[in-house]
Amino acid sequence: AAHQAELNALANPDIDLVAFEQEKIKGAIRTDFILSAEIIVIALGTVKDAAFASQVSVVAGIAVIMTIGVYGLVAGIVKLDDAGYYLLQTQNRINQAVGRGLLKLAPHLMKSLAVVGTAAMFLVGGGILLHGLPLAHDLLHNAEHAAASVPAIGGLLAALTPSLINATAGVLAGALVLAGVTLVGKLFGKTHGKAA
């Protein structure tokens, strides 16, 4: 659906492609902000009892490593279709076959990464939220214990239960935040529209 929307935007002369791309960039920035905040919270959680200088060093080190690693990987993935197109233009049949494969793979890889990334945000975000709640530890422990008592599949259920609870908490928190942001946006839009 998203790919079709992009194709429709490219084919429609009435659509402002710069604005279309800016919306995509805004979405990527929001996602990056959420992931960065989660990484910082996790990093600070690992050194919460350390001296302030150690906390700063750890967070700065993780920031550098994650920036180089994540953005390097993202840049490689984004340029995957460019590499495929380049290989397709060569005279070598093997290179052309690899290029066609890369061009077919790139959209599927991007869709898969979007799904996996969203799931990871919900899991990590839910885990961070629950970790900060005093009763959450008991809830997770009791839920794991109850899941473990199910005959035949208890071990598997017990292993999956914390992730399912974290994901549920992440989805619920995300839905609440989205509702709040949407409401504020509508209120601000109405107020802003009246002032204009």
BELNORSUL-V17442 format. One record per run of one state. SS is the DSSP state (~ for helix, > for strand, _ for the rest). FROM is the first residue (numbers start at 0). LEN is the number of residues. Records with the same first field share a line. If there is no record, write none. Layout:
SS=FROM-LEN, FROM-LEN
This chain:
_=0-1, 11-5, 46-5, 78-1, 88-4, 131-4, 148-5, 195-1
~=1-10, 16-30, 51-27, 79-9, 92-39, 135-13, 153-42
